[in-house]
Amino acid sequence: MITTHRKEKRFSRLLAFSLAAVLSVTVTTAQAANAPSGFVVEETTIAKIQEAILAKKLTATELVKLYLARVAAYNGPGVDQPEGLLGPAKTIAHAKGVNALITLNLRPAARKAWGFDDHKARSMTDAADNDPNMPDALEVAAKLDAEFAKTGKLVGPLHGVVVAIKDQFDTFDMRTTSGADADYANDRPPHDATFTKRLRDAGAIILGKANMGEYAGGYKSSFGGIAVNPYDTERQPGSSSGGSAVAVATNLVTCAIGEETHISIRDPSRRNSAVGIMATQELVSRHGMVQIGINTHIGPIARTVEDAARILTVIAGFDPKDEMTAFAVGRMPDKPYETFTREKSLKGVRIGIVREYMDKSLFTKADEESIDIVDRAAEDLRKLGATVVDPGKDGLFTSAIRRYNPMLHNASWTKLFPELFPVDEKGKPANDHIATLVDLAFNPEKVPGKVTLRDFKAVEAAGEAKYGMNTYLRERGDSNIKTEADLIVKSRFYREGNGEPKKRTLQNNEKELALDTAVRLQRRFAIQQIVLESFAEQNLDAVIYPTSNIPSAKIDAPNEPTVNGRGTMWTFLGMQGFPVVTVPAGFTTQVYDRIRDPDAPAPAAGERAAGGEEGRTPAPTLLVGPVPAELPVGMDILGRPFSEPVLLKIAAAYEQATHHRKMPRDFGPLPAKP
């Protein structure tokens, strides 16, 4: 149990957070005086960084200081929270900060010299932070510089690359709480996540932990507060990996790492005009992360396709600590992933359009401009030499779904049609269900129900969340928080609407007593079979569609209602293990926003206020607009499992032909030194 004194101390620290972050700007910007002349850090790439280092025009230490100057200038709070980080937030138009990084990899003396407050410390449980075996970012950079001075060679493929890591992943030198305000005895885990160690071994410098929706839900962190969208600071940054993408978009780091179970690499990437790679689910190790799951994907977020590919080269591959990566053995390319980003022609490549997600007649005015933008992207791909397969309104996958879905989903599908597949009072088949399935296989036009890609619902695995959390906590071995039940009583949570939604989610998970992944695994196999069959029949290399039809919503806006299978994002295909590269496709000119219906009665107990709690009945809403708004739009490029080389080729050729990525206007270069 946390003491009253500790509560007061923590609350005072949270209240001081906003003021300290603002005050740090003038103190720290002066540190940029150490920057080398001529090197422009904004929008730089891995290749440019290493070219400058090899030419002895830049050191790793100088680069870290350039990024730290931008962190000091732009990482302050983006919303007003007068009651502290657990209290309500008020948006700020053209806010001066984005709050993308919640922990900085600096020892106390360096952190204070740069003007960063105690809330950015590497650990809340180790105030001294003087372990010589835990070098901070500046010390790591100095070591890289010394090694380069000695040998004249880079230590690895990511020498000098400055990275932010989502707080969901273990870093032995920095606190890891999955964005939560939890009372670990030691907030540092004992080991790095597998991919974290691979980054370090390749020469990367980890600058800090990225803000995230606590326990990988939403975009609010009880420890870090709210990251905001740099293209409009009154709008959402993009699901739980939002801090990672915002840090990249505002040039606080070179690249970042995100995680996706549903949308959390692709969504923040598209909202921040960034490139995100949701790698094949078995390609990158999940070891060393809070809430590991069957559908967890690890992937890079960067400003260019080539940079994202360079990160993927380092973190991909078999890890004996993650059994799923065994599928990657023998299925990775012989060359680094970045070598597939150099071709400019797409001649001979066949790309399908997922019209199931792009039929304007099925959606709302809010969807239309994003659909138009991706339609223009299809024309750009044609100009690059690709053959674009447009199936029309029936969709790419409908024929295969009609032919194969009844058999592949079998018992779970037949339960939806009791008139065709009746059962007796004991739930046993009242006739020959197999005979009926055989008839449908030979007459697929008689398959009942809705049969488009939009009509599939996500399937959850009972007990998965509890199992993943408890296996992580047992391996971490903390003496105070040993189980999910401990997390519930030894953490503080946001209070939104009529309760604490993240706490309720953990409480609901805790009620599960059995692990049952069978239906989810069946769904994954069935959809992969259907998609691969469609790819084979139509000779497709990849498919494209809008990452989302809906531009970034206002902070605390109501959730976008589901319309013909469309929620806020197109999530279903990505959840079945396919790789996806999200690439900037352009910007909106206007948007429609979702608001709570002002004429509707106030939400009663058990209902959800606008933008409020998970798992509650939504209040009535209205779509209003249009309003002028220049917000990023992303395009997904999806392919067969382990087809990252093909996807990177398509994404890079499109990127180089269109150059849609834009730096956010309010977070440009720092003022020139006097």
SEDREN-242427 format. One line per 4 residues: their letters; for each residue y, z, x of C-alpha. Coordinates in nm, 3 decimals. Example, Ala and Ser with C-alpha at 12.3 -4.5 7.8 and 13.67 -1.06 7.14 Angstrom:
% SEDREN-242427
as> -0.450 0.780 1.230 ~ -0.106 0.714 1.367
//
This chain:
% SEDREN-242427
mitt> 0.000 0.000 0.000 ~ 0.341 -0.093 0.140 ~ 0.577 0.203 0.185 ~ 0.914 0.232 0.010
hrke> 1.091 0.219 0.347 ~ 0.904 -0.100 0.437 ~ 0.992 -0.255 0.104 ~ 1.362 -0.176 0.152
krfs> 1.356 -0.310 0.507 ~ 1.188 -0.633 0.393 ~ 1.430 -0.678 0.103 ~ 1.730 -0.626 0.331
rlla> 1.589 -0.885 0.567 ~ 1.548 -1.135 0.285 ~ 1.903 -1.076 0.161 ~ 2.036 -1.127 0.513
fsla> 1.845 -1.454 0.555 ~ 2.103 -1.685 0.396 ~ 2.404 -1.541 0.577 ~ 2.233 -1.530 0.915
avls> 2.116 -1.888 0.885 ~ 2.466 -2.009 0.804 ~ 2.625 -1.809 1.087 ~ 2.375 -1.949 1.335
vtvt> 2.510 -2.304 1.303 ~ 2.826 -2.262 1.510 ~ 2.649 -2.042 1.765 ~ 2.366 -2.280 1.825
taqa> 2.530 -2.619 1.807 ~ 2.703 -2.528 2.131 ~ 2.362 -2.518 2.295 ~ 2.352 -2.897 2.259
anap> 2.579 -2.909 2.565 ~ 2.260 -2.914 2.768 ~ 2.153 -3.241 2.609 ~ 2.109 -3.542 2.839
sgfv> 2.370 -3.810 2.799 ~ 2.257 -4.129 2.635 ~ 1.938 -4.013 2.461 ~ 1.963 -4.029 2.082
veet> 1.720 -3.788 1.919 ~ 1.787 -3.902 1.562 ~ 1.514 -4.139 1.438 ~ 1.356 -4.148 1.783
tiak> 0.988 -4.229 1.825 ~ 0.705 -4.110 2.043 ~ 0.725 -4.428 2.250 ~ 1.099 -4.385 2.309
iqea> 1.058 -4.019 2.404 ~ 0.788 -4.094 2.657 ~ 0.972 -4.396 2.793 ~ 1.274 -4.172 2.860
ilak> 1.060 -3.903 3.022 ~ 0.885 -4.155 3.247 ~ 1.224 -4.299 3.345 ~ 1.341 -3.944 3.426
klta> 1.623 -3.972 3.174 ~ 1.486 -3.691 2.956 ~ 1.280 -3.377 3.002 ~ 1.064 -3.206 2.745
telv> 1.291 -2.902 2.767 ~ 1.598 -3.111 2.695 ~ 1.423 -3.270 2.398 ~ 1.327 -2.933 2.250
klyl> 1.689 -2.820 2.282 ~ 1.810 -3.133 2.105 ~ 1.581 -3.055 1.814 ~ 1.675 -2.686 1.816
arva> 2.041 -2.783 1.787 ~ 1.958 -2.982 1.475 ~ 1.747 -2.695 1.339 ~ 2.042 -2.462 1.387
ayng> 2.277 -2.704 1.215 ~ 2.058 -2.815 0.926 ~ 1.774 -2.570 0.862 ~ 1.980 -2.313 0.675
pgvd> 1.929 -2.236 0.305 ~ 1.964 -2.522 0.059 ~ 1.986 -2.308 -0.254 ~ 2.173 -1.991 -0.347
qpeg> 1.946 -1.686 -0.386 ~ 2.170 -1.379 -0.412 ~ 1.876 -1.152 -0.497 ~ 1.672 -1.260 -0.194
llgp> 1.386 -1.502 -0.148 ~ 1.184 -1.361 -0.438 ~ 1.473 -1.396 -0.681 ~ 1.607 -1.684 -0.890
akti> 1.767 -1.982 -0.718 ~ 2.073 -2.187 -0.798 ~ 2.093 -2.541 -0.662 ~ 2.377 -2.657 -0.438
ahak> 2.502 -3.014 -0.443 ~ 2.527 -3.153 -0.090 ~ 2.394 -2.830 0.057 ~ 2.436 -2.794 0.431
gvna> 2.075 -2.683 0.489 ~ 1.723 -2.791 0.394 ~ 1.514 -2.481 0.486 ~ 1.226 -2.692 0.614
litl> 1.101 -2.463 0.894 ~ 1.018 -2.101 0.811 ~ 0.893 -1.983 1.152 ~ 1.020 -2.094 1.492
nlrp> 0.809 -2.094 1.806 ~ 1.060 -1.895 2.013 ~ 1.026 -1.557 2.179 ~ 1.279 -1.294 2.062
aark> 1.528 -1.344 2.348 ~ 1.533 -1.722 2.311 ~ 1.550 -1.700 1.933 ~ 1.849 -1.466 1.946
awgf> 2.021 -1.677 2.211 ~ 1.999 -1.971 1.976 ~ 2.134 -1.765 1.687 ~ 1.823 -1.759 1.468
ddhk> 1.766 -1.444 1.263 ~ 1.461 -1.219 1.266 ~ 1.309 -1.389 0.964 ~ 1.236 -1.693 1.183
arsm> 1.042 -1.479 1.434 ~ 0.699 -1.591 1.549 ~ 0.548 -1.272 1.406 ~ 0.651 -0.999 1.167
tdaa> 0.380 -0.769 1.303 ~ 0.454 -0.809 1.675 ~ 0.823 -0.746 1.731 ~ 0.789 -0.737 2.111
dndp> 0.617 -1.078 2.125 ~ 0.569 -1.057 2.502 ~ 0.211 -1.177 2.548 ~ 0.219 -1.414 2.849
nmpd> -0.076 -1.603 2.700 ~ 0.140 -1.709 2.406 ~ 0.411 -1.933 2.556 ~ 0.683 -2.042 2.316
alev> 0.810 -2.397 2.267 ~ 1.061 -2.379 2.552 ~ 0.801 -2.235 2.789 ~ 0.549 -2.503 2.692
aakl> 0.815 -2.769 2.751 ~ 0.899 -2.620 3.093 ~ 0.533 -2.629 3.189 ~ 0.511 -2.995 3.085
daef> 0.820 -3.071 3.292 ~ 0.673 -2.897 3.596 ~ 0.348 -3.088 3.563 ~ 0.532 -3.418 3.530
aktg> 0.749 -3.340 3.831 ~ 0.435 -3.268 4.031 ~ 0.225 -3.570 3.927 ~ 0.468 -3.825 3.781
klvg> 0.225 -3.866 3.490 ~ 0.220 -3.758 3.130 ~ -0.029 -3.480 3.060 ~ -0.162 -3.656 2.751
plhg> -0.088 -3.906 2.474 ~ 0.152 -3.668 2.296 ~ 0.336 -3.538 2.603 ~ 0.672 -3.402 2.484
vvva> 0.619 -3.480 2.116 ~ 0.775 -3.204 1.905 ~ 0.570 -3.114 1.600 ~ 0.594 -2.891 1.292
ikdq> 0.275 -2.763 1.129 ~ 0.238 -2.665 0.766 ~ 0.204 -2.287 0.737 ~ -0.137 -2.335 0.576
fdtf> -0.289 -2.402 0.920 ~ -0.371 -2.151 1.190 ~ -0.158 -2.122 1.502 ~ -0.265 -1.840 1.733
dmrt> 0.093 -1.785 1.854 ~ 0.271 -1.791 1.516 ~ 0.229 -1.625 1.182 ~ 0.011 -1.803 0.927
tsga> 0.021 -1.689 0.564 ~ 0.014 -2.014 0.362 ~ 0.377 -1.963 0.268 ~ 0.304 -1.620 0.123
dady> 0.465 -1.281 0.179 ~ 0.143 -1.094 0.253 ~ 0.081 -0.772 0.447 ~ -0.162 -0.882 0.715
andr> -0.225 -0.623 0.984 ~ -0.176 -0.912 1.226 ~ 0.003 -1.207 1.075 ~ -0.114 -1.424 1.365
pphd> -0.467 -1.561 1.324 ~ -0.694 -1.520 1.628 ~ -0.740 -1.894 1.694 ~ -0.576 -2.231 1.643
atft> -0.700 -2.467 1.377 ~ -0.910 -2.739 1.541 ~ -0.645 -3.008 1.504 ~ -0.375 -2.766 1.629
krlr> -0.563 -2.720 1.955 ~ -0.611 -3.096 1.985 ~ -0.236 -3.146 1.950 ~ -0.162 -2.891 2.219
daga> -0.424 -3.035 2.454 ~ -0.262 -3.379 2.413 ~ 0.076 -3.245 2.526 ~ 0.245 -3.182 2.192
iilg> 0.500 -2.903 2.160 ~ 0.472 -2.707 1.835 ~ 0.826 -2.610 1.738 ~ 0.747 -2.413 1.425
kanm> 0.570 -2.370 1.094 ~ 0.687 -2.581 0.802 ~ 0.785 -2.433 0.470 ~ 0.538 -2.487 0.187
geya> 0.455 -2.390 -0.167 ~ 0.277 -2.057 -0.130 ~ -0.100 -2.087 -0.139 ~ -0.048 -2.466 -0.148
ggyk> 0.095 -2.477 -0.499 ~ 0.436 -2.613 -0.598 ~ 0.726 -2.608 -0.353 ~ 0.838 -2.242 -0.343
ssfg> 0.740 -1.993 -0.076 ~ 0.769 -1.618 -0.126 ~ 0.816 -1.583 0.250 ~ 1.021 -1.894 0.327
giav> 1.211 -1.964 0.008 ~ 1.276 -2.317 -0.119 ~ 1.296 -2.632 0.088 ~ 1.521 -2.898 -0.066
npyd> 1.525 -3.275 -0.067 ~ 1.772 -3.402 0.197 ~ 1.849 -3.714 -0.008 ~ 1.972 -3.491 -0.291
terq> 1.963 -3.120 -0.219 ~ 1.941 -3.037 -0.589 ~ 1.602 -3.208 -0.607 ~ 1.248 -3.114 -0.513
pgss> 1.118 -3.176 -0.160 ~ 0.768 -3.274 -0.270 ~ 0.478 -3.040 -0.350 ~ 0.329 -2.795 -0.104
sggs> 0.379 -2.994 0.219 ~ 0.746 -3.047 0.137 ~ 0.872 -2.861 0.442 ~ 0.672 -3.084 0.674
avav> 0.821 -3.403 0.531 ~ 1.175 -3.264 0.509 ~ 1.160 -3.159 0.876 ~ 1.064 -3.516 0.966
atnl> 1.322 -3.679 0.737 ~ 1.607 -3.471 0.881 ~ 1.494 -3.518 1.242 ~ 1.421 -3.153 1.309
vtca> 1.094 -3.263 1.473 ~ 0.928 -3.584 1.587 ~ 0.630 -3.558 1.352 ~ 0.463 -3.302 1.127
igee> 0.124 -3.218 0.981 ~ 0.058 -3.192 0.608 ~ -0.241 -3.117 0.387 ~ -0.346 -3.277 0.063
this> -0.588 -3.163 -0.202 ~ -0.415 -3.349 -0.484 ~ -0.080 -3.495 -0.371 ~ 0.064 -3.294 -0.085
irdp> 0.081 -3.551 0.196 ~ 0.172 -3.854 -0.013 ~ 0.418 -3.684 -0.249 ~ 0.648 -3.528 0.012
srrn> 0.626 -3.844 0.224 ~ 0.747 -4.068 -0.057 ~ 1.023 -3.823 -0.158 ~ 1.153 -3.813 0.199
savg> 1.137 -4.181 0.299 ~ 0.858 -4.099 0.542 ~ 0.515 -4.234 0.635 ~ 0.219 -4.018 0.541
imat> -0.147 -4.072 0.627 ~ -0.394 -3.908 0.393 ~ -0.689 -3.977 0.616 ~ -1.044 -4.029 0.497
qelv> -1.148 -3.682 0.389 ~ -1.421 -3.648 0.653 ~ -1.209 -3.782 0.941 ~ -0.999 -3.478 1.039
srhg> -1.136 -3.126 1.069 ~ -1.035 -2.875 0.804 ~ -1.132 -2.579 1.023 ~ -0.863 -2.313 1.056
mvqi> -0.680 -2.350 0.729 ~ -0.617 -2.124 0.434 ~ -0.798 -2.240 0.116 ~ -1.033 -2.500 0.258
gint> -1.175 -2.720 -0.016 ~ -1.409 -3.011 -0.082 ~ -1.118 -3.249 -0.127 ~ -0.892 -3.119 0.150
higp> -0.736 -3.395 0.362 ~ -0.538 -3.333 0.682 ~ -0.286 -3.591 0.795 ~ 0.036 -3.668 0.981
iart> 0.382 -3.725 0.838 ~ 0.621 -3.930 1.052 ~ 0.916 -4.166 1.036 ~ 0.715 -4.469 1.151
veda> 0.365 -4.596 1.095 ~ 0.301 -4.611 1.470 ~ 0.397 -4.247 1.525 ~ 0.174 -4.133 1.240
aril> -0.110 -4.339 1.388 ~ -0.058 -4.182 1.732 ~ -0.097 -3.835 1.580 ~ -0.408 -3.944 1.391
tvia> -0.568 -4.070 1.713 ~ -0.545 -3.721 1.859 ~ -0.656 -3.512 1.560 ~ -0.936 -3.732 1.421
gfdp> -1.303 -3.694 1.500 ~ -1.613 -3.479 1.475 ~ -1.576 -3.102 1.484 ~ -1.892 -2.886 1.474
kdem> -1.685 -2.623 1.289 ~ -1.639 -2.860 0.994 ~ -1.966 -3.008 0.874 ~ -1.794 -3.282 0.674
tafa> -1.664 -3.448 0.991 ~ -2.024 -3.542 1.075 ~ -1.966 -3.840 0.844 ~ -1.707 -3.969 1.093
vgrm> -1.955 -4.011 1.377 ~ -2.004 -4.382 1.446 ~ -1.735 -4.479 1.194 ~ -1.420 -4.449 1.404
pdkp> -1.260 -4.744 1.584 ~ -1.315 -4.810 1.954 ~ -0.939 -4.830 2.010 ~ -0.661 -4.578 1.933
yetf> -0.526 -4.603 1.581 ~ -0.179 -4.699 1.702 ~ -0.315 -5.025 1.845 ~ -0.360 -5.147 1.488
trek> 0.013 -5.118 1.417 ~ 0.125 -5.409 1.635 ~ 0.035 -5.716 1.426 ~ 0.309 -5.877 1.216
slkg> 0.104 -6.128 1.018 ~ -0.125 -6.034 0.730 ~ -0.290 -6.375 0.709 ~ -0.648 -6.338 0.587
vrig> -0.589 -5.993 0.433 ~ -0.659 -5.955 0.060 ~ -0.466 -5.685 -0.125 ~ -0.512 -5.590 -0.489
ivre> -0.244 -5.451 -0.720 ~ -0.350 -5.151 -0.928 ~ -0.191 -5.271 -1.251 ~ -0.350 -4.977 -1.430
ymdk> -0.064 -4.774 -1.277 ~ 0.211 -5.034 -1.319 ~ 0.213 -5.143 -1.686 ~ 0.564 -5.061 -1.806
slft> 0.461 -5.080 -2.172 ~ 0.245 -4.768 -2.126 ~ 0.504 -4.540 -1.970 ~ 0.875 -4.454 -2.001
kade> 1.212 -4.575 -1.877 ~ 1.178 -4.325 -1.593 ~ 0.888 -4.528 -1.449 ~ 1.038 -4.872 -1.450
esid> 1.245 -4.898 -1.133 ~ 0.966 -4.763 -0.910 ~ 0.728 -5.019 -1.060 ~ 0.981 -5.296 -0.994
ivdr> 1.021 -5.183 -0.634 ~ 0.646 -5.200 -0.569 ~ 0.632 -5.539 -0.743 ~ 0.886 -5.658 -0.486
aaed> 0.670 -5.503 -0.213 ~ 0.378 -5.717 -0.331 ~ 0.596 -6.026 -0.282 ~ 0.687 -5.905 0.067
lrkl> 0.317 -5.876 0.148 ~ 0.263 -6.234 0.027 ~ 0.541 -6.351 0.258 ~ 0.359 -6.182 0.546
gatv> 0.056 -6.397 0.473 ~ -0.155 -6.164 0.260 ~ -0.340 -6.286 -0.047 ~ -0.228 -6.058 -0.329
vdpg> -0.478 -6.022 -0.613 ~ -0.301 -5.941 -0.938 ~ -0.554 -5.869 -1.218 ~ -0.304 -5.843 -1.501
kdgl> -0.299 -5.564 -1.758 ~ -0.677 -5.525 -1.775 ~ -0.669 -5.379 -1.425 ~ -0.868 -5.410 -1.105
ftsa> -1.138 -5.160 -1.189 ~ -1.194 -5.182 -1.566 ~ -1.487 -5.423 -1.552 ~ -1.678 -5.211 -1.300
irry> -1.599 -4.892 -1.491 ~ -1.740 -5.042 -1.810 ~ -2.057 -5.158 -1.633 ~ -2.136 -4.860 -1.413
npml> -1.963 -4.546 -1.536 ~ -2.216 -4.453 -1.810 ~ -2.503 -4.457 -1.561 ~ -2.317 -4.297 -1.272
hnas> -2.179 -4.008 -1.478 ~ -2.487 -3.998 -1.707 ~ -2.526 -3.653 -1.870 ~ -2.162 -3.553 -1.819
wtkl> -2.054 -3.881 -1.983 ~ -2.302 -3.884 -2.271 ~ -2.171 -3.547 -2.391 ~ -1.847 -3.724 -2.484
fpel> -2.023 -3.944 -2.743 ~ -2.253 -3.731 -2.958 ~ -2.282 -4.006 -3.219 ~ -2.459 -4.227 -2.963
fpvd> -2.630 -3.944 -2.777 ~ -2.715 -3.677 -3.038 ~ -2.866 -3.343 -2.944 ~ -3.059 -3.084 -3.146
ekgk> -2.963 -2.722 -3.209 ~ -3.089 -2.630 -2.862 ~ -2.881 -2.898 -2.692 ~ -3.183 -3.117 -2.616
pand> -3.167 -3.496 -2.671 ~ -3.248 -3.584 -3.033 ~ -3.328 -3.942 -2.934 ~ -3.393 -4.141 -2.617
hiat> -3.063 -4.121 -2.431 ~ -3.201 -4.324 -2.143 ~ -3.284 -4.615 -2.374 ~ -2.926 -4.615 -2.502
lvdl> -2.789 -4.617 -2.146 ~ -3.014 -4.912 -2.064 ~ -2.879 -5.099 -2.368 ~ -2.521 -5.033 -2.255
afnp> -2.603 -5.152 -1.904 ~ -2.699 -5.490 -2.049 ~ -2.413 -5.490 -2.302 ~ -2.118 -5.324 -2.123
ekvp> -1.874 -5.457 -2.381 ~ -2.025 -5.200 -2.621 ~ -1.940 -4.905 -2.397 ~ -1.735 -4.670 -2.619
gkvt> -1.416 -4.483 -2.541 ~ -1.133 -4.557 -2.302 ~ -1.250 -4.730 -1.987 ~ -0.953 -4.768 -1.753
lrdf> -0.877 -4.585 -1.432 ~ -0.603 -4.396 -1.617 ~ -0.854 -4.232 -1.847 ~ -1.038 -4.027 -1.585
kave> -0.942 -3.662 -1.561 ~ -0.956 -3.447 -1.250 ~ -1.266 -3.229 -1.227 ~ -1.240 -2.885 -1.076
aage> -1.525 -2.712 -0.895 ~ -1.594 -2.365 -1.033 ~ -1.555 -2.094 -0.771 ~ -1.432 -2.332 -0.501
akyg> -1.092 -2.171 -0.451 ~ -1.235 -1.821 -0.427 ~ -1.509 -1.932 -0.190 ~ -1.266 -2.117 0.036
mnty> -1.019 -1.828 0.051 ~ -1.280 -1.563 0.120 ~ -1.459 -1.762 0.391 ~ -1.124 -1.817 0.564
lrer> -1.030 -1.449 0.544 ~ -1.367 -1.332 0.671 ~ -1.343 -1.562 0.972 ~ -0.984 -1.454 1.037
gdsn> -1.103 -1.093 1.050 ~ -0.778 -0.915 0.960 ~ -0.820 -0.539 0.922 ~ -0.590 -0.509 0.620
ikte> -0.648 -0.829 0.422 ~ -1.019 -0.906 0.415 ~ -1.063 -1.073 0.076 ~ -0.875 -1.262 -0.192
adli> -0.868 -0.937 -0.391 ~ -0.674 -0.779 -0.103 ~ -0.424 -1.065 -0.107 ~ -0.352 -1.002 -0.475
vksr> -0.253 -0.638 -0.425 ~ -0.101 -0.669 -0.076 ~ 0.140 -0.957 -0.137 ~ 0.470 -1.018 -0.311
fyre> 0.513 -1.321 -0.536 ~ 0.786 -1.522 -0.702 ~ 0.857 -1.421 -1.058 ~ 0.918 -1.729 -1.271
gnge> 0.949 -1.757 -1.645 ~ 0.739 -1.479 -1.795 ~ 0.536 -1.381 -1.492 ~ 0.412 -1.449 -1.140
pkkr> 0.223 -1.778 -1.158 ~ 0.078 -1.773 -0.806 ~ -0.050 -1.422 -0.851 ~ -0.208 -1.524 -1.181
tlqn> -0.375 -1.820 -1.011 ~ -0.536 -1.590 -0.753 ~ -0.638 -1.347 -1.026 ~ -0.803 -1.626 -1.223
neke> -0.982 -1.747 -0.910 ~ -1.107 -1.394 -0.849 ~ -1.283 -1.390 -1.188 ~ -1.520 -1.667 -1.079
lald> -1.868 -1.538 -0.992 ~ -2.053 -1.862 -0.909 ~ -1.985 -2.168 -0.694 ~ -2.061 -2.497 -0.869
tavr> -1.943 -2.818 -0.705 ~ -2.201 -3.045 -0.868 ~ -1.974 -3.215 -1.124 ~ -1.698 -3.274 -0.870
lqrr> -1.937 -3.423 -0.618 ~ -2.089 -3.643 -0.889 ~ -1.740 -3.760 -0.988 ~ -1.658 -3.843 -0.627
faiq> -1.978 -4.043 -0.578 ~ -1.933 -4.227 -0.908 ~ -1.572 -4.328 -0.845 ~ -1.641 -4.432 -0.487
qivl> -1.924 -4.651 -0.614 ~ -1.704 -4.811 -0.880 ~ -1.413 -4.871 -0.642 ~ -1.631 -5.007 -0.362
esfa> -1.806 -5.239 -0.608 ~ -1.469 -5.371 -0.722 ~ -1.354 -5.417 -0.361 ~ -1.673 -5.609 -0.282
eqnl> -1.663 -5.833 -0.590 ~ -1.297 -5.924 -0.537 ~ -1.321 -5.931 -0.158 ~ -1.038 -5.680 -0.121
davi> -0.926 -5.509 0.199 ~ -0.689 -5.266 0.028 ~ -0.499 -5.198 -0.293 ~ -0.138 -5.098 -0.355
ypts> 0.047 -4.904 -0.624 ~ 0.352 -4.673 -0.648 ~ 0.283 -4.336 -0.489 ~ 0.458 -4.211 -0.799
nips> 0.638 -4.385 -1.081 ~ 0.872 -4.086 -1.121 ~ 1.154 -4.027 -0.869 ~ 1.206 -3.677 -0.732
akid> 1.295 -3.432 -1.008 ~ 1.560 -3.163 -1.006 ~ 1.460 -2.822 -0.872 ~ 1.324 -2.612 -1.160
apne> 1.319 -2.911 -1.395 ~ 1.037 -2.920 -1.651 ~ 0.717 -3.086 -1.538 ~ 0.691 -3.452 -1.631
ptvn> 0.455 -3.478 -1.931 ~ 0.139 -3.681 -1.887 ~ 0.174 -4.032 -2.031 ~ -0.136 -4.254 -2.043
grgt> -0.288 -4.070 -1.749 ~ 0.035 -4.055 -1.550 ~ 0.172 -3.714 -1.458 ~ 0.423 -3.669 -1.180
mwtf> 0.201 -3.855 -0.933 ~ -0.092 -4.095 -0.922 ~ -0.350 -3.852 -0.784 ~ -0.693 -3.956 -0.907
lgmq> -0.805 -4.213 -0.649 ~ -0.682 -4.006 -0.357 ~ -0.889 -3.711 -0.476 ~ -1.212 -3.906 -0.433
gfpv> -1.206 -3.916 -0.051 ~ -1.038 -4.253 0.007 ~ -0.781 -4.294 0.284 ~ -0.426 -4.373 0.181
vtvp> -0.118 -4.461 0.384 ~ 0.210 -4.396 0.205 ~ 0.501 -4.605 0.334 ~ 0.868 -4.622 0.231
agft> 0.921 -4.903 -0.021 ~ 1.290 -4.867 -0.101 ~ 1.533 -4.655 -0.300 ~ 1.622 -4.617 -0.664
tqvy> 1.966 -4.701 -0.796 ~ 1.938 -4.477 -1.102 ~ 1.700 -4.219 -1.244 ~ 1.612 -4.046 -1.569
drir> 1.573 -3.669 -1.560 ~ 1.358 -3.434 -1.763 ~ 1.535 -3.140 -1.930 ~ 1.434 -2.875 -2.177
dpda> 1.517 -2.974 -2.534 ~ 1.834 -2.775 -2.611 ~ 1.757 -2.784 -2.985 ~ 1.407 -2.639 -2.942
papa> 1.355 -2.265 -2.996 ~ 1.338 -2.049 -2.686 ~ 0.984 -2.018 -2.545 ~ 0.787 -1.738 -2.706
ager> 0.566 -1.499 -2.514 ~ 0.286 -1.695 -2.353 ~ 0.486 -2.017 -2.340 ~ 0.647 -2.171 -2.035
aagg> 1.017 -2.208 -1.986 ~ 1.141 -2.538 -1.848 ~ 1.006 -2.584 -1.500 ~ 0.821 -2.255 -1.523
eegr> 0.471 -2.125 -1.490 ~ 0.138 -2.287 -1.427 ~ -0.126 -2.270 -1.696 ~ 0.114 -2.214 -1.986
tpap> 0.209 -2.425 -2.285 ~ 0.513 -2.634 -2.188 ~ 0.836 -2.605 -2.383 ~ 0.963 -2.922 -2.557
tllv> 1.155 -3.152 -2.325 ~ 1.379 -3.460 -2.334 ~ 1.429 -3.753 -2.099 ~ 1.799 -3.804 -2.022
gpvp> 1.986 -4.067 -1.824 ~ 2.019 -4.292 -1.651 ~ 2.227 -4.132 -1.377 ~ 2.312 -4.303 -1.047
aelp> 2.081 -4.179 -0.773 ~ 1.957 -4.325 -0.446 ~ 1.617 -4.162 -0.401 ~ 1.321 -4.276 -0.191
vgmd> 1.027 -4.463 -0.345 ~ 0.690 -4.478 -0.173 ~ 0.402 -4.723 -0.192 ~ 0.039 -4.620 -0.148
ilgr> -0.196 -4.848 0.045 ~ -0.554 -4.739 -0.027 ~ -0.875 -4.864 0.126 ~ -1.243 -4.797 0.179
pfse> -1.344 -4.474 0.355 ~ -1.276 -4.502 0.730 ~ -1.066 -4.817 0.686 ~ -0.758 -4.661 0.848
pvll> -0.723 -4.950 1.099 ~ -0.681 -5.202 0.814 ~ -0.440 -4.978 0.623 ~ -0.230 -4.917 0.933
kiaa> -0.211 -5.290 1.001 ~ -0.083 -5.356 0.648 ~ 0.158 -5.061 0.650 ~ 0.306 -5.144 0.991
ayeq> 0.354 -5.514 0.914 ~ 0.526 -5.425 0.586 ~ 0.740 -5.159 0.754 ~ 0.858 -5.391 1.029
athh> 0.938 -5.668 0.783 ~ 1.137 -5.450 0.542 ~ 1.278 -5.147 0.730 ~ 1.315 -4.939 0.413
rkmp> 1.326 -4.603 0.592 ~ 1.677 -4.450 0.583 ~ 1.805 -4.130 0.739 ~ 1.958 -3.895 0.478
rdfg> 2.336 -3.935 0.487 ~ 2.422 -3.565 0.477 ~ 2.200 -3.485 0.777 ~ 2.307 -3.739 1.033
plpa> 2.389 -3.701 1.403 ~ 2.558 -3.378 1.507 ~ 2.927 -3.393 1.596 ~ 2.994 -3.521 1.944
kp> 3.047 -3.262 2.214 ~ 3.413 -3.202 2.303
//
